[in-house]
């Protein structure tokens, strides 16, 4: 079993490139999260228009597909829970976001398509897979909300900047060399497809012969 690597985003940068698929990590520092498709579109616009406030805040950082429910009071915003969303929903926008913001970590659950994998390798970025339904564990790592953008949306769809501490654990599912757990699974399945189909046909023919 892999040991857990603790990534302190305030001091660590080169260590992220050394992570490999299967490694377990926890994170401390500031991260950016949303599950909003409109926010992904806004980020593309910001990159194209060189919106310095958004780009500078996110440049070289971490961007995760994590749904966060926020309690709003007259005094502040408090994150109550966080849970991963399926990253493949955002395949259309992620390659440009990864490259435009020079991201070092992205994540959610379910992986990303090959265009994004290629961009991860180009930028020395990794994809973290968070436990689906792991909100009780993940939420323990929430500290506070640093910033909230596009507040006309519900909290889960906003772009939130969160301070986290020992957040995780998460699994490195795509590393900075382009190795992918998801790609390996697909390749293994394709390699086994012929033998599986042959076995199914054999069982089918046996069943038919039994009743003829």
Phi and psi in degrees as GROMACS dihedral restraints (atoms count N, CA, C in turn):
[ dihedral_restraints ]
;  ai    aj    ak    al  type     phi  dphi    fc
    3     4     5     6     1   -67.8    20    10
    4     5     6     7     1   144.6    20    10
    6     7     8     9     1   -74.5    20    10
    7     8     9    10     1   161.4    20    10
    9    10    11    12     1   -93.6    20    10
   10    11    12    13     1   125.1    20    10
   12    13    14    15     1   -92.7    20    10
   13    14    15    16     1   126.0    20    10
   15    16    17    18     1   -96.5    20    10
   16    17    18    19     1   121.7    20    10
   18    19    20    21     1  -104.0    20    10
   19    20    21    22     1   113.0    20    10
   21    22    23    24     1   -93.8    20    10
   22    23    24    25     1   107.4    20    10
   24    25    26    27     1   -67.9    20    10
   25    26    27    28     1   -16.0    20    10
   27    28    29    30     1   -78.3    20    10
   28    29    30    31     1   -20.0    20    10
   30    31    32    33     1  -127.0    20    10
   31    32    33    34     1   -19.3    20    10
   33    34    35    36     1  -102.9    20    10
   34    35    36    37     1   133.5    20    10
   36    37    38    39     1  -138.3    20    10
   37    38    39    40     1   -53.1    20    10
   39    40    41    42     1   -67.5    20    10
   40    41    42    43     1   -28.9    20    10
   42    43    44    45     1   -62.4    20    10
   43    44    45    46     1   -28.6    20    10
   45    46    47    48     1   -62.3    20    10
   46    47    48    49     1   -39.9    20    10
   48    49    50    51     1   -64.5    20    10
   49    50    51    52     1   -24.2    20    10
   51    52    53    54     1   -84.3    20    10
   52    53    54    55     1    -9.6    20    10
   54    55    56    57     1   -68.0    20    10
   55    56    57    58     1   144.7    20    10
   57    58    59    60     1  -128.1    20    10
   58    59    60    61     1   158.0    20    10
   60    61    62    63     1   -55.3    20    10
   61    62    63    64     1   137.3    20    10
   63    64    65    66     1    97.2    20    10
   64    65    66    67     1   -18.1    20    10
   66    67    68    69     1   -66.7    20    10
   67    68    69    70     1   144.2    20    10
   69    70    71    72     1  -101.6    20    10
   70    71    72    73     1   138.8    20    10
   72    73    74    75     1  -135.3    20    10
   73    74    75    76     1   152.2    20    10
   75    76    77    78     1  -122.5    20    10
   76    77    78    79     1   157.5    20    10
   78    79    80    81     1  -128.9    20    10
   79    80    81    82     1   139.8    20    10
   81    82    83    84     1  -129.2    20    10
   82    83    84    85     1   138.4    20    10
   84    85    86    87     1   134.0    20    10
   85    86    87    88     1  -155.8    20    10
   87    88    89    90     1  -104.5    20    10
   88    89    90    91     1   137.0    20    10
   90    91    92    93     1  -131.1    20    10
   91    92    93    94     1   157.5    20    10
   93    94    95    96     1  -112.3    20    10
   94    95    96    97     1   133.8    20    10
   96    97    98    99     1  -138.2    20    10
   97    98    99   100     1   150.0    20    10
   99   100   101   102     1  -169.1    20    10
  100   101   102   103     1   158.4    20    10
  102   103   104   105     1  -122.2    20    10
  103   104   105   106     1    14.7    20    10
  105   106   107   108     1   -87.1    20    10
  106   107   108   109     1   120.8    20    10
  108   109   110   111     1   -61.1    20    10
  109   110   111   112     1   -42.0    20    10
  111   112   113   114     1   -57.5    20    10
  112   113   114   115     1   -35.8    20    10
  114   115   116   117     1   -67.5    20    10
  115   116   117   118     1   -36.4    20    10
  117   118   119   120     1   -60.8    20    10
  118   119   120   121     1   -40.3    20    10
  120   121   122   123     1   -66.8    20    10
  121   122   123   124     1   -39.3    20    10
  123   124   125   126     1   -62.4    20    10
  124   125   126   127     1   -39.7    20    10
  126   127   128   129     1   -63.7    20    10
  127   128   129   130     1   -39.0    20    10
  129   130   131   132     1   -61.1    20    10
  130   131   132   133     1   -43.1    20    10
  132   133   134   135     1   -61.7    20    10
  133   134   135   136     1   -43.0    20    10
  135   136   137   138     1   -62.0    20    10
  136   137   138   139     1   -40.4    20    10
  138   139   140   141     1   -64.9    20    10
  139   140   141   142     1   -45.6    20    10
  141   142   143   144     1   -66.4    20    10
  142   143   144   145     1   -35.8    20    10
  144   145   146   147     1   -92.1    20    10
  145   146   147   148     1     0.0    20    10
  147   148   149   150     1    53.4    20    10
  148   149   150   151     1    51.3    20    10
  150   151   152   153     1   -69.0    20    10
  151   152   153   154     1   102.5    20    10
  153   154   155   156     1   -62.1    20    10
  154   155   156   157     1   -35.9    20    10
  156   157   158   159     1   -65.0    20    10
  157   158   159   160     1   -44.9    20    10
  159   160   161   162     1   -74.6    20    10
  160   161   162   163     1   -47.3    20    10
  162   163   164   165     1   -63.4    20    10
  163   164   165   166     1   -42.4    20    10
  165   166   167   168     1   -66.1    20    10
  166   167   168   169     1   -36.4    20    10
  168   169   170   171     1   -67.5    20    10
  169   170   171   172     1   -35.5    20    10
  171   172   173   174     1   -98.8    20    10
  172   173   174   175     1   -13.9    20    10
  174   175   176   177     1   -55.7    20    10
  175   176   177   178     1   126.3    20    10
  177   178   179   180     1    70.6    20    10
  178   179   180   181     1    16.7    20    10
  180   181   182   183     1  -104.7    20    10
  181   182   183   184     1  -154.9    20    10
  183   184   185   186     1  -119.2    20    10
  184   185   186   187     1   134.5    20    10
  186   187   188   189     1  -134.2    20    10
  187   188   189   190     1   115.4    20    10
  189   190   191   192     1  -121.1    20    10
  190   191   192   193     1   148.4    20    10
  192   193   194   195     1   -89.1    20    10
  193   194   195   196     1    81.3    20    10
  195   196   197   198     1  -127.8    20    10
  196   197   198   199     1   128.8    20    10
  198   199   200   201     1   -86.1    20    10
  199   200   201   202     1   124.1    20    10
  201   202   203   204     1  -124.2    20    10
  202   203   204   205     1   122.9    20    10
  204   205   206   207     1   -92.1    20    10
  205   206   207   208     1   131.0    20    10
  207   208   209   210     1  -116.9    20    10
  208   209   210   211     1   132.4    20    10
  210   211   212   213     1   -90.2    20    10
  211   212   213   214     1   122.9    20    10
  213   214   215   216     1  -105.7    20    10
  214   215   216   217     1   125.3    20    10
  216   217   218   219     1  -121.9    20    10
  217   218   219   220     1   176.0    20    10
  219   220   221   222     1   -68.6    20    10
  220   221   222   223     1   -17.4    20    10
  222   223   224   225     1   -99.1    20    10
  223   224   225   226     1   -40.0    20    10
  225   226   227   228     1  -160.8    20    10
  226   227   228   229     1  -176.4    20    10
  228   229   230   231     1  -114.1    20    10
  229   230   231   232     1   133.7    20    10
  231   232   233   234     1  -126.2    20    10
  232   233   234   235     1   122.8    20    10
  234   235   236   237     1   -75.9    20    10
  235   236   237   238     1   124.5    20    10
  237   238   239   240     1   -96.0    20    10
  238   239   240   241     1   -40.2    20    10
  240   241   242   243     1  -154.5    20    10
  241   242   243   244     1   163.0    20    10
  243   244   245   246     1  -143.6    20    10
  244   245   246   247     1   143.6    20    10
  246   247   248   249     1  -152.1    20    10
  247   248   249   250     1   142.0    20    10
  249   250   251   252     1   -74.4    20    10
  250   251   252   253     1   151.1    20    10
  252   253   254   255     1  -117.4    20    10
  253   254   255   256     1   163.7    20    10
  255   256   257   258     1   -75.8    20    10
  256   257   258   259     1   117.3    20    10
  258   259   260   261     1   -70.6    20    10
  259   260   261   262     1   -26.5    20    10
  261   262   263   264     1   -62.2    20    10
  262   263   264   265     1   -18.3    20    10
  264   265   266   267     1   -62.4    20    10
  265   266   267   268     1   -20.3    20    10
  267   268   269   270     1  -112.5    20    10
  268   269   270   271     1    16.3    20    10
  270   271   272   273     1   -54.9    20    10
  271   272   273   274     1   -35.3    20    10
  273   274   275   276     1   -60.6    20    10
  274   275   276   277     1   -33.1    20    10
  276   277   278   279     1  -108.7    20    10
  277   278   279   280     1   -19.6    20    10
  279   280   281   282     1   -64.6    20    10
  280   281   282   283     1   -39.8    20    10
  282   283   284   285     1   -57.5    20    10
  283   284   285   286     1   -43.2    20    10
  285   286   287   288     1   -70.3    20    10
  286   287   288   289     1   -34.5    20    10
  288   289   290   291     1   -69.7    20    10
  289   290   291   292     1   -44.4    20    10
  291   292   293   294     1   -58.4    20    10
  292   293   294   295     1   -46.6    20    10
  294   295   296   297     1   -73.3    20    10
  295   296   297   298     1   -46.7    20    10
  297   298   299   300     1   -64.1    20    10
  298   299   300   301     1   -30.8    20    10
  300   301   302   303     1  -105.2    20    10
  301   302   303   304     1     2.2    20    10
  303   304   305   306     1    49.3    20    10
  304   305   306   307     1    48.3    20    10
  306   307   308   309     1   -67.1    20    10
  307   308   309   310     1   149.6    20    10
  309   310   311   312     1  -108.1    20    10
  310   311   312   313     1   -22.6    20    10
  312   313   314   315     1  -143.2    20    10
  313   314   315   316     1   134.1    20    10
  315   316   317   318     1  -130.0    20    10
  316   317   318   319     1   170.9    20    10
  318   319   320   321     1   174.3    20    10
  319   320   321   322     1   176.3    20    10
  321   322   323   324     1   164.8    20    10
  322   323   324   325     1  -123.3    20    10
  324   325   326   327     1  -146.2    20    10
  325   326   327   328     1   150.7    20    10
  327   328   329   330     1    91.3    20    10
  328   329   330   331     1    -7.6    20    10
  330   331   332   333     1    81.7    20    10
  331   332   333   334     1  -172.8    20    10
  333   334   335   336     1  -135.8    20    10
  334   335   336   337     1   165.7    20    10
  336   337   338   339     1   -77.6    20    10
  337   338   339   340     1   177.5    20    10
  339   340   341   342     1   -65.4    20    10
  340   341   342   343     1   -33.1    20    10
  342   343   344   345     1   -59.4    20    10
  343   344   345   346     1   -41.8    20    10
  345   346   347   348     1   -69.9    20    10
  346   347   348   349     1   -39.8    20    10
  348   349   350   351     1   -58.8    20    10
  349   350   351   352     1   -43.0    20    10
  351   352   353   354     1   -62.4    20    10
  352   353   354   355     1   -38.3    20    10
  354   355   356   357     1   -71.0    20    10
  355   356   357   358     1   -36.0    20    10
  357   358   359   360     1   -58.2    20    10
  358   359   360   361     1   -46.6    20    10
  360   361   362   363     1   -64.0    20    10
  361   362   363   364     1   -39.9    20    10
  363   364   365   366     1   -62.9    20    10
  364   365   366   367     1   -36.8    20    10
  366   367   368   369     1   -97.8    20    10
  367   368   369   370     1    -0.2    20    10
  369   370   371   372     1    67.1    20    10
  370   371   372   373     1    36.4    20    10
  372   373   374   375     1  -107.0    20    10
  373   374   375   376     1   153.2    20    10
  375   376   377   378     1  -121.4    20    10
  376   377   378   379     1   155.5    20    10
  378   379   380   381     1  -108.7    20    10
  379   380   381   382     1   125.8    20    10
  381   382   383   384     1  -101.3    20    10
  382   383   384   385     1   133.4    20    10
  384   385   386   387     1   -98.9    20    10
  385   386   387   388     1   117.6    20    10
  387   388   389   390     1   -95.3    20    10
  388   389   390   391     1   149.1    20    10
  390   391   392   393     1   -64.2    20    10
  391   392   393   394     1   119.8    20    10
  393   394   395   396     1   -63.2    20    10
  394   395   396   397     1   130.4    20    10
  396   397   398   399     1    75.6    20    10
  397   398   399   400     1    12.7    20    10
  399   400   401   402     1   -89.8    20    10
  400   401   402   403     1    23.2    20    10
  402   403   404   405     1   -53.4    20    10
  403   404   405   406     1   -44.8    20    10
  405   406   407   408     1   -57.6    20    10
  406   407   408   409     1   -34.7    20    10
  408   409   410   411     1   -79.0    20    10
  409   410   411   412     1   -48.7    20    10
  411   412   413   414     1   -65.1    20    10
  412   413   414   415     1   -37.9    20    10
  414   415   416   417     1   -65.3    20    10
  415   416   417   418     1   -20.9    20    10
  417   418   419   420     1   -64.1    20    10
  418   419   420   421     1   -22.8    20    10
  420   421   422   423     1   -87.2    20    10
  421   422   423   424     1    -3.2    20    10
  423   424   425   426     1   -74.7    20    10
  424   425   426   427     1   132.9    20    10
  426   427   428   429     1  -110.7    20    10
  427   428   429   430     1   -56.2    20    10
  429   430   431   432     1  -165.2    20    10
  430   431   432   433     1   167.2    20    10
  432   433   434   435     1   -94.0    20    10
  433   434   435   436     1   123.1    20    10
  435   436   437   438     1   -85.9    20    10
  436   437   438   439     1   -41.4    20    10
  438   439   440   441     1  -155.0    20    10
  439   440   441   442     1   154.0    20    10
  441   442   443   444     1  -139.2    20    10
  442   443   444   445     1   124.3    20    10
  444   445   446   447     1  -118.8    20    10
  445   446   447   448     1   157.5    20    10
  447   448   449   450     1    53.9    20    10
  448   449   450   451     1    58.5    20    10
  450   451   452   453     1   -77.9    20    10
  451   452   453   454     1     2.0    20    10
  453   454   455   456     1   -73.5    20    10
  454   455   456   457     1   -13.3    20    10
  456   457   458   459     1   -93.1    20    10
  457   458   459   460     1   163.0    20    10
  459   460   461   462     1   -62.1    20    10
  460   461   462   463     1   159.4    20    10
  462   463   464   465     1   -58.1    20    10
  463   464   465   466     1   -35.5    20    10
  465   466   467   468     1   -65.9    20    10
  466   467   468   469     1   -26.6    20    10
  468   469   470   471     1   -94.8    20    10
  469   470   471   472     1    -8.0    20    10
  471   472   473   474     1   -75.1    20    10
  472   473   474   475     1   165.5    20    10
  474   475   476   477     1   -92.2    20    10
  475   476   477   478     1   109.7    20    10
  477   478   479   480     1  -107.6    20    10
  478   479   480   481     1   137.0    20    10
  480   481   482   483     1  -105.0    20    10
  481   482   483   484     1   119.0    20    10
  483   484   485   486     1  -115.6    20    10
  484   485   486   487     1   145.3    20    10
  486   487   488   489     1   -94.7    20    10
  487   488   489   490     1   126.6    20    10
  489   490   491   492     1  -125.8    20    10
  490   491   492   493     1   158.2    20    10
  492   493   494   495     1  -139.2    20    10
  493   494   495   496     1   123.5    20    10
  495   496   497   498     1    48.7    20    10
  496   497   498   499     1    47.9    20    10
  498   499   500   501     1   -80.5    20    10
  499   500   501   502     1   128.6    20    10
  501   502   503   504     1   135.5    20    10
  502   503   504   505     1  -150.8    20    10
  504   505   506   507     1   -77.0    20    10
  505   506   507   508     1   157.8    20    10
  507   508   509   510     1  -129.3    20    10
  508   509   510   511     1   159.4    20    10
  510   511   512   513     1  -106.5    20    10
  511   512   513   514     1   133.9    20    10
  513   514   515   516     1   -71.2    20    10
  514   515   516   517     1   108.5    20    10
  516   517   518   519     1  -100.7    20    10
  517   518   519   520     1   -23.4    20    10
  519   520   521   522     1  -136.7    20    10
  520   521   522   523     1   123.8    20    10
  522   523   524   525     1  -100.5    20    10
  523   524   525   526     1   179.7    20    10
  525   526   527   528     1   -74.8    20    10
  526   527   528   529     1    -4.6    20    10
  528   529   530   531     1   -95.2    20    10
  529   530   531   532     1    -3.6    20    10
  531   532   533   534     1    95.0    20    10
  532   533   534   535     1    -0.2    20    10
  534   535   536   537     1   -70.6    20    10
  535   536   537   538     1   136.4    20    10
  537   538   539   540     1  -135.6    20    10
  538   539   540   541     1   128.0    20    10
  540   541   542   543     1   -59.0    20    10
  541   542   543   544     1   -40.5    20    10
  543   544   545   546     1   -67.5    20    10
  544   545   546   547     1   -41.4    20    10
  546   547   548   549     1   -63.0    20    10
  547   548   549   550     1   -39.9    20    10
  549   550   551   552     1   -64.7    20    10
  550   551   552   553     1   -39.0    20    10
  552   553   554   555     1   -63.5    20    10
  553   554   555   556     1   -43.2    20    10
  555   556   557   558     1   -63.5    20    10
  556   557   558   559     1   -44.0    20    10
  558   559   560   561     1   -62.6    20    10
  559   560   561   562     1   -43.6    20    10
  561   562   563   564     1   -63.4    20    10
  562   563   564   565     1   -40.2    20    10
  564   565   566   567     1   -65.1    20    10
  565   566   567   568     1   -42.0    20    10
  567   568   569   570     1   -64.7    20    10
  568   569   570   571     1   -37.8    20    10
  570   571   572   573     1   -67.0    20    10
  571   572   573   574     1   -28.7    20    10
  573   574   575   576     1   -93.9    20    10
  574   575   576   577     1    -6.2    20    10
  576   577   578   579     1   -59.9    20    10
  577   578   579   580     1   -45.6    20    10
  579   580   581   582     1   -61.3    20    10
  580   581   582   583     1   -45.0    20    10
  582   583   584   585     1   -67.2    20    10
  583   584   585   586     1   -35.7    20    10
  585   586   587   588     1   -64.9    20    10
  586   587   588   589     1   -44.9    20    10
  588   589   590   591     1   -66.0    20    10
  589   590   591   592     1   -37.7    20    10
  591   592   593   594     1   -64.3    20    10
  592   593   594   595     1   -41.0    20    10
  594   595   596   597     1   -65.9    20    10
  595   596   597   598     1   -40.9    20    10
  597   598   599   600     1   -64.3    20    10
  598   599   600   601     1   -41.2    20    10
  600   601   602   603     1   -65.4    20    10
  601   602   603   604     1   -38.7    20    10
  603   604   605   606     1   -63.0    20    10
  604   605   606   607     1   -46.2    20    10
  606   607   608   609     1   -63.8    20    10
  607   608   609   610     1   -38.7    20    10
  609   610   611   612     1   -63.6    20    10
  610   611   612   613     1   -46.2    20    10
  612   613   614   615     1   -65.2    20    10
  613   614   615   616     1   -37.4    20    10
  615   616   617   618     1   -62.3    20    10
  616   617   618   619     1   -42.0    20    10
  618   619   620   621     1   -64.1    20    10
  619   620   621   622     1   -42.0    20    10
  621   622   623   624     1   -65.5    20    10
  622   623   624   625     1   -44.3    20    10
  624   625   626   627     1   -62.6    20    10
  625   626   627   628     1   -31.6    20    10
  627   628   629   630     1   -62.3    20    10
  628   629   630   631     1   -31.8    20    10
  630   631   632   633     1  -107.9    20    10
  631   632   633   634     1    10.7    20    10
